[in-house]
Amino acid sequence: MNKRDQKELMVFLGMIGPGLLVYLFIVAYPILYSAWLSFTDFNPNSGGDWSFVGLLQYKTMVEDPNFWHAFKNNMIVVAVSAFGQIPIGFVLAYILFRNRVKWGHFFQAMVFLPQFLSTIVIGILWKRMFAADGPASRIIQIFSGDPSRQFDLMLKADTVMYPIGFALIWMYTGFYMLIFLANLQKIDKSMVEAAKIDGATEPQIFTRIIMPLMTGAILVSAILAIAGSLKGFDLIFAMTTQGLQRNNAMVLPIFMYQTAFQDYRNPMRFAYGSAISNAIVIISMVMILFSNWVGSKFNAGEDY
Amino acid sequence: MSTKEVSKSSIGSAVGTTLSYIVFVTWTLITIVPLIWMLYSSFKSNEELTRDIYALPYDMLNNMDDEYTVIAPSLNLVYDYNPRQDKRERLIIESTTIAPGRRMMVHFLLKEDLPSEIASRQPGDTVVIGELPRRLRREIHWKTVWFNYRSAISRAKLGGKFINSLIYAGVSTFLIIILGSMIAFGVSKMRFKKLSAVVIGLIGLGYLISINSVIIPLFLMLTSVGLTDTHVGIIMVYTAFGLPLAVMLSSQFMRGLPNSLIESAYIDGATTFRTFWSIILPMTVPVIITISILSALGIWNEFLLVLVLASSDATKSLPVGVFSFSSLTSTQLGWQLAALVIATAPAMAVYFSFNKQITKGVVAGAVKG
């Protein structure tokens, strides 16, 4: 390596160095730290004593009924995203794409709006909307004619996920609509026109032309939905009150937060919490690989 | 094509169009009605909200005939002036319609501004707003209209938290842009291909990891270097987690810029950094706008990091402030709604003024991810 090369390498390192250092220190190092932590019994209550305990934390986790409760709720959230947000988003995008409504841009902006508001604020808003004396109760009272009826789904363990699911759909559908719309607009319109001239009906155009071209976008959306649902913390945290209600609606990130930052008596709270957050990352990777596999099955033999 | 078929398909399409409108109008209403309710209800007193949760605000906007009671000084009053320095005599009056008896809607009128007949009234006596001098009437009018907002701002100390949020979003976004585009320039316009591929790979991993998934090690690390509960610590984390998106979007854009630009700059004797700063960076502005909007809004709305790291009012951000305010004052619905409006209004203003760029940016950011 001659002198000029060396000098250029220094300049190169000078360009990428500052950002890369911050990145490595704040993003890359904690990943390793978290992996290490989950194999120890790190004790913050006694000044950080630790020793390797192998898979103890993961063993505790799979034997913890709270973990499976949070896992089940998290799967509900994933299902709401995959089978609620994505199909509704697709329908809305398709309507916009076929120019079936005037003021398409206005509608698009309105449906997408919640994405840009703070999830915490939206969570608090929905908590108020669904409160026992809130607007949702009032609607029930008006329609049932019974002034003492209340909206009590948020208060029962087996129904709490319904209003939360509704709020999730409200919040994120616009995002998927936008992704589908962007992908639909890439489709060559002359193909649709040609099919029309050949006498294809609307349903035929949809199933034979549009859908095959959209499998890629659906897959991307599914991946985003899975990753987003598994790390989503804010909305459910804000919609529920600390204690029984939040425990009923517990999802994995909230379980992790409560374990690590609120359960002060547990001497292994950080180690156990790390095991949970590593499990979240692993679960989402497995699910993403699975949906990739499903996607490739669907796409087999269809090359565009 | 026969006429029969045409009419059949046009009926079909009319049904389709109607259905399309129904779907969109319904969805738009579901989206904005709660937000509109939040906005107008933030001008209602608690009493009005209890009476009818849907009615339009009335009491606080039409307050010219409100009755007030003169009250004696007591310990649970929150003064809007400094009673230790300002010793002028005041008449303390409390509303009989808005939060009566709870010492929330209270005015401290200077006796020197009042006609002597009113100034001499004793605790328990009634004062009607209409009998006050014009200037005081106006002042009380505006204070009443903005009652929820004034209370939310002063009791939750939302002003300082608003500024914190601005600092976090502003400074972090600035650093993300600078550091991110420097890396992007290095990997896309300099000739160390293998090293660049490694850097891109490392940074691409960042897409899989969010702040939520490494919050525990981040907390322990920042505690050990004493950076929890500081602006610096929080900004560092936001900057690092904003880099992947910035590097991906801007390196992709820079790759499309012609190399001849850089070569001619070198021939003219410009240094690499100078070339980057004065030639490449200005050309990257469209992408920089996209990255800025996405990063700044993401940071503005972020919650968990500040919840875990910030323990004092000096470092808390707006979402955390609004959240703890709403848990503490769950009976004061009007105040909470005002706090929610304060937290959403800036994001909404940005959203409606940059709608096109945001739409494009979100799609670009999501699809690359």
Interface residues (C-beta under 8 A of the other chain):
Chain A: E8 L9 V11 F12 G14 M15 I16 P18 G19 L20 V22 Y23 L24 F25 I26 V27 A28 Y29 P30 I31 Y33 S34 L37 P44 I88 V91 L92 I95 R100 V101 F107 Q108 A109 M110 V111 F112 L113 P114 Q115 F116 L117 S118 T119 I120 V121 I124 L125 W126 K127 R128 M129 D133 G134 P135 R138 W170 T173 G174 F175 L178 I179 A182 G199 T201 E202 V220 L224 A227 K231 F233 D234 F237 A238 T241 Q242 P253 M256 Y257 A260 F261 F270 G273 S274 S277 N278 I280 V281 M285
Chain B: M1 S9 G12 S13 G16 T17 S20 Y21 V23 F24 W27 T28 I30 T31 I32 P34 L35 W37 M38 T50 I53 Y54 L179 G180 M182 I183 F185 G186 V187 M190 R191 F192 L195 V199 L202 I203 L205 G206 L208 I209 S210 N212 S213 V214 I215 I216 P217 L218 F219 L220 M221 M236 V237 T239 A240 F241 L243 V247 T271 T272 F273 F276 L297 W300 N301 F303 L304 V308 L318 P319 V320 V322 F323 S326 S327 L333 Q336 L337 L340 A343 T344 A347 M348 V350 Y351 F352 N355 I358 T359 V362 V363 A366 V367 G369
